[in-house]
Amino acid sequence: MALMIESVLDQSYANLELCIADDCSSDPEIRRVLTRYAGRDDRIKLVFREENGHISQASNSALEVASGEFVALLDHDDILDQDALLLMAQAICANPGVKILYSDEDKINADGIHFDPHFKPDWNRDLLYSCNYVSHLGVYQSALMRQVGGFRQGFEGAQDHDLLLRCVENVADDEIIHIPKVLYSWRATPGSTAGSGAAKPYATAAGQRAVAEHLWRTTGQIVEVDPGPYPFTYRPKWTVTGDPLVSIIIPTRDHLDVLKVAVDSILSKTEYRNFELIIVDNGSVDPRTLQWFDQIMAQDDRVDVRRDDGPFNYSALNNAAVAQSRGEFIALVNNDVEVISPGWLSEMLALAQRPGTGCVGAKLYYPDGRIQHGGVIIGFGDVAGHGHLFFPGGHAGYFGRLALRQNLTAVTGACLVVSRSAYDEVGGLNEADLAVAFNDIDFCLKVREAGYSNVWTPWAELTHQESTSRGVEGTPEKKARFKRECDYMKQRWKTDVMKDPAYNPNLTVDRSDFSFAPRNGKSHDFPASGQENLAAGVSIAGKTCPLFIAGCVLGYRDLCAIFWSRLPIRNLQKALATPFAQACLHLSFIRSPKVGQRVAPCLSQLCPERSDLFGGLWRDLSGGVFLPQILQCIVVLGDNARDQEKLLCGKAIVVGGRCLDGRKERQRVFRRQMAVDRRNVLFGVLPHQTRGLW
């Protein structure tokens, strides 16, 4: 609790008040500590409750004495980043109509080590129905909180989720702002929510009720809410209204081996029966395929085969078939899929029926069980790509996102359901510019631009072999066409610079694994050269990792935690086994010389052979040799033994991933870079003033 209070009082934004409600604590020391802090700082307001009312009533007691325009929620054992309230205040000033704000977060253990950073998407309604991804740091307009009645009794364990759901009923989507920076750290202790999702089994039941009641209030429907696959996750069971006809469109050319599997699985496994299946035959010549067309139409009157001998244009083939179809809803399906979950079409149709929902995408697997489609992320390869590609089929994904329904900017057209009205409204697929690639992504972006939200669901499961008919882009003609389509997407949608709201700017667009690596080397306004150095260090660490050199970054504090999390597990275990690496990890979270003075003895115990260096470092820091804003250290590896020796001896620095030796060169580069931007240099070791390793 004391650390929580200090993290608030140390905020760089001073116009605050800290409202604490003591819920009739049995330990008299709690009152003494609170009273002592209140005596030191008049910004602290205390409420001592006479009876225990649990979290909801206690929170309401604190809310009653709050006088600020906005309220930030903070648990008693968690901590705020030093600039948390400053960044929130800046966002409020920049967005005058904002009602709700939230940030990214991480966890902190009993030893003060930060880990498990959660880089969240922007406002994502369907993900909120699946879990309280907003969580911390949450900031609410105080008038809004009072308007909805504050926290409700009976929802303990999910009281924040329930409050948020009631608040969003009274705000527009553009009045909810996400700050993509780690501003809040959960305390992970045995029995805490951060430490164990199973520690509070009653919370999941409370969350189910909160979501179900919210859906009743907002839709007028009774939507059953089941527990999700993990603690604190949920699955609203949307059901199909009426019995609308669905037109399933499958373009193909020969490849009877895969087409027959796809069609047979749809006809035999799909629980929802009111559909027509239109096979668009784009010039099949195999006699076996042509014979099978006749057979399948005679076998099931829902199947119709329509011939189109024009050049292959996936967009044109689908548009023509949609125009001739009768369904109220359209399902675009590839010819190389196979149904896994019988309820796939019911699930997708029920979602597509909801007002405001556009495209609905499915969870697709390769035949070997790995993930083929877990949603599309804009920006991969400068255009778009599949998130969680090649992940094991049973993997939860990044913070459970492979197992939770959520809004995404785009989904693949290999299995996509959309209403006919939305399809026609945006003009269908782009025949002129996107004959083969990215037409589904462009379509989703048009649907979203028209005001709809796109959804991906893990409860519509199929296998997908991927591009069986079209093949790979191997010929010069195909490569040229593909380049034109890429250029169109970048020109029309700016996909090479677009920040996908369903993703996070701190996550990589070079891989599909949701790992830390901000686009263009920019994270939290951190300069590119430091990011390049970080990437270089990670690249080397992934291969070798026997020797770690500590380096200091003038920037935001969470980079090191992500760096450590990105190391391969075998290397991470090896690294953490060394006292020096443990010391580096502790150094990652230096907040100020004052904190450093408290931490230094612990570092000396971890690494006694370097205790003199730690002492010298703090003396130099407190003496102003370097800026007091030094917030963290990361690990940088030398390329070879010679560079490692230079770094160890304090005879080199690392700038832009390059090891620079020689005193004059070090000083020249240091002065030049510091004159431009003090945060723009990453040091493998600090300059010579700090002696030894540093």
KELUMMAR-442282 format. One record per residue (C-alpha): x, y, z. Coordinates in steps of 0.25 Angstrom, whole numbers, plus 5000, padded with zeros to 4 digits. Each point is the difference from the previous one (the first is absolute). Example, Ala and Ser with C-alpha at 12.3 -4.5 7.8 and 13.67 -1.06 7.14 Angstrom:
BEGIN
504949825031/500650144998/
***
This chain:
BEGIN
500050005000/501150105003/500649974986/498750034994/499950135008/501450054996/499749974985/498950095001/500750115008/501249994990/499150034988/500650104991/498650064999/499750075013/498650044999/499449885006/499349945013/500249865005/498749955006/500249885009/498849935007/500549905011/498949895000/500149985015/501349945000/500349915012/501550035000/500250145008/501350024993/499250034987/499450125007/501350055005/500749994986/498850074993/499950115011/501550024999/500050024985/498850095001/500750095010/501250014990/499150044988/498750075000/499649944986/499749875007/498549985005/499749895009/498749935003/500049905012/498849914998/499349955013/499649874994/500649914989/499250014987/501049944991/500650064987/498750064994/499650075012/501450055004/500250054986/498750085001/500550065013/501250054993/499250054988/499250085010/501150095004/500650014986/499950144995/500849994987/499450004986/500649864997/500249885009/501149904998/499849875006/501249945008/500149875008/500750015014/501249924996/500250044986/500950124995/499950114989/501150044990/500550135004/499450074988/498749935000/499150115005/500850104991/499749924988/498549985003/499950155003/500650034986/499149914993/498850065007/500450144996/500349954986/498649934999/499050105007/498849904998/500749885006/499349925011/500849885002/501549974999/500949885002/501449964998/500949884998/500549935013/501049905005/500249925013/501050015011/500449895009/500450005015/501550034996/499650124992/500249944986/499150044989/499449904991/498949954991/499750144993/498650004994/500050094987/498550024997/499250044988/499250124999/498550005004/499549864997/498649975004/499949854997/501449985007/499450075012/498849905000/501049895000/500950055011/500350135007/501250044992/499950145003/500349985015/501150095005/500350124999/498650044999/499650145001/498550055000/499350134999/499550015015/498750054995/499849884992/500349915012/499050075008/499049994989/500149855000/500049995015/501449965002/500449865004/498849905002/500049905011/499949864996/501050014989/501349995009/501149944992/499550064987/499650135006/500950084990/499449924988/498650035005/500350155002/500650014986/498949934993/499050095006/500850124997/500249974985/498549994999/500050155002/501250044991/500350004985/501149914995/500850124996/500050055015/500849885004/501550034999/501149895001/501550055003/500949894995/501050025011/500349915013/499550095011/499549905010/500749885007/499149895007/500649945012/500149854998/500049935013/499449865004/498550015000/500050134992/499250024987/501450034993/500749885006/498949904997/498750014992/499449885008/500350085014/498650064999/499049904995/498850085003/500550114991/499749934987/498649985005/499850145003/500650044986/499049914993/498950075007/500650144997/500149964985/498649944999/499350125007/500750094991/499649934987/498550005005/500150155003/500650034987/499349904990/498749965007/500549864998/500249895010/501449964996/500549885008/501550025004/500849885002/501449995007/501150024990/501249914998/500850065011/499750075014/499450144998/499649974986/498649994994/499249954988/498750074997/499149904993/499450094989/498949924992/499450014986/498850084999/499049944990/500449914989/500750084990/500649944987/501550004999/500750004986/501349925001/500950044988/501249914997/500850044987/500849884995/500849944988/500149855000/500849955013/498949905002/500749945011/499950125009/498750064995/499349875003/500550005014/499550145002/498649984994/499849875007/500450065013/499150124999/498849914996/500249895010/500550085012/499450135000/498950015011/499350134994/499249944988/499450124992/501150034990/500349994985/501349964996/500550064987/501249954993/500650094990/500849914990/501150094994/500349914988/500249865006/500549904989/500249875008/498949904996/499949955014/499750145006/498950034989/499449865003/500050035015/499350144997/498849924994/500049905012/500050105011/498950094994/499149874998/500449965014/499650135008/499150104994/500750115008/501249994991/500150084987/501250004991/500250124991/501050014989/500950124998/501149984990/500650145001/501450035005/500249975015/499650125008/499649965014/499250135002/499249994987/499749855002/499450035014/499350134996/499349934988/499649895009/499450095011/499250084990/499449874996/499849945014/498750015008/500550005014/499850115010/501549975005/501249974992/501149905004/501350014992/500749865001/501249954993/500049864993/501149945009/499350015014/499449895009/499050025011/500449975014/499050065009/498549974995/499550135006/501050084991/498950064992/499050035011/501150075008/500450094989/498650034995/499650035014/501150105001/499750064986/498650025004/500350105011/499850154997/501350064996/500849884997/500649984987/501049894996/500149885009/501249914999/500349865004/501249925007/500749934990/501149895001/501049934991/499749854998/501249985010/499250075011/500850135000/499350144999/499850054986/499050115004/499850075013/499650134994/500750104991/501050115005/500250124991/501450044998/500649864999/500950004988/499650154998/498649954996/499449905009/500249865005/499449895009/500350025015/500549875008/500349934987/500649865002/499750005015/499649875006/498549974998/499750005015/500950125004/499250115007/500750114992/500550145005/499250025013/499049904996/499650064987/500149874992/498849955009/499250135001/499050064991/500450144996/499950124990/501150004990/500350104989/499949894989/499849854999/500349904988/499149984989/500349855001/498849995009/499250135002/498650035003/499350134997/498650064998/499650024985/499750145004/501450035005/500649934988/499250084990/500250135008/501550004998/499949954986/500549855003/501449964996/501050094992/500049944986/500850114994/501250015009/500049875008/499749884991/500849905009/500750055013/499550095011/498550024995/499549945013/500850105008/499650114991/498649965002/500149995015/500650145000/498850064992/499049935009/500750065012/500150144993/498549994998/499849995015/499949855002/500949925010/500649884995/500149885010/500949875001/499549885007/500749885005/498749925001/499949984985/501149904996/500549954987/501249944994/500650084988/501149954991/500250154994/500150034985/499949864995/499350054987/500850134998/501449945004/501250095004/500450134994/501249944993/499950054985/500550144996/498650044996/499449965013/501150075008/499750134992/498549995002/500349975015/500950135001/498950084993/499049955010/500950035012/500250144994/498550024999/499849965015/501150105004/499550114992/498549985003/500149965015/501450045004/500249865005/501550035001/499850105011/498649975005/499949975015/499049885001/499150045011/499849855004/501549995002/501050085007/501150104995/501049935010/499849864993/500849964988/499550004986/501149924995/499549875006/498749945004/500349975014/499650135007/501450025005/500650135004/500650084989/499350134997/499850054985/501150094995/500749985013/499150095007/499549975014/499550105010/500750104992/501349935001/501050034989/500349904989/501549985003/499749955014/499049904994/501049964989/501049975011/498949925008/499749924988/501449974997/500249965015/498849914999/500549944987/501349965006/499449955013/499149914992/501349934995/501050005011/499750065013/501249965009/500450145004/499250125003/500450145000/499150105008/499750134992/499150125004/498950064992/499550145002/498549974997/498849935006/500249895009/499249884994/501049974989/500949915008/498849915005/499649984986/501549974996/500149895010/498649944996/500549994986/501249915003/499849864996/499649925013/501349925000/500950124999/499150085010/500249895011/501549994997/500150155001/499250015013/500949905006/501250105001/500150105011/500450114991/498849984991/499150005012/500650145004/499850054986/498549965001/499950075013/500750124994/498950014989/499050075009/500850115006/499150125002/500950105007/501350025007/499149995013/499549864996/501449964995/500650035014/498949905006/500349904989/501550005000/500249925012/499149894994/500850004987/501349995008/499549875007/499649954986/501350034994/501150025011/501150014991/499450124993/499650075013/501150114998/499450034986/498650015005/500450105011/500850084990/498850004991/499150065010/501050115004/500150044986/498550004998/499750085012/501250094997/499350044986/501049934991/498749954992/498650045000/499249965012/499049954990/500849874997/498849915002/500549864996/501149914995/500049904989/501049894996/500850014988/501049904995/501350024992/500149944987/501349925003/501049985011/500850124997/498850095001/499549935012/501450035007/500050144996/498650025006/500449935013/501250095001/499250124998/500750034987/498950014991/498550044998/498949954991/499350104991/499049954990/500449865001/501550034998/501149985010/500950135000/501349995007/501150115002/499850115010/500050114990/498949934991/499249975012/500050145005/499750064986/498849914998/499550025014/500150154999/499450014986/498849915003/499750065014/500050144993/498949954991/499249925009/500449945014/499149884998/500649964987/501249925004/500049875006/501249965008/500649875001/500850065011/499950145005/501250094997/501350005007/499650095012/499249895007/501249905000/500249854997/498849934994/499250124999/
***
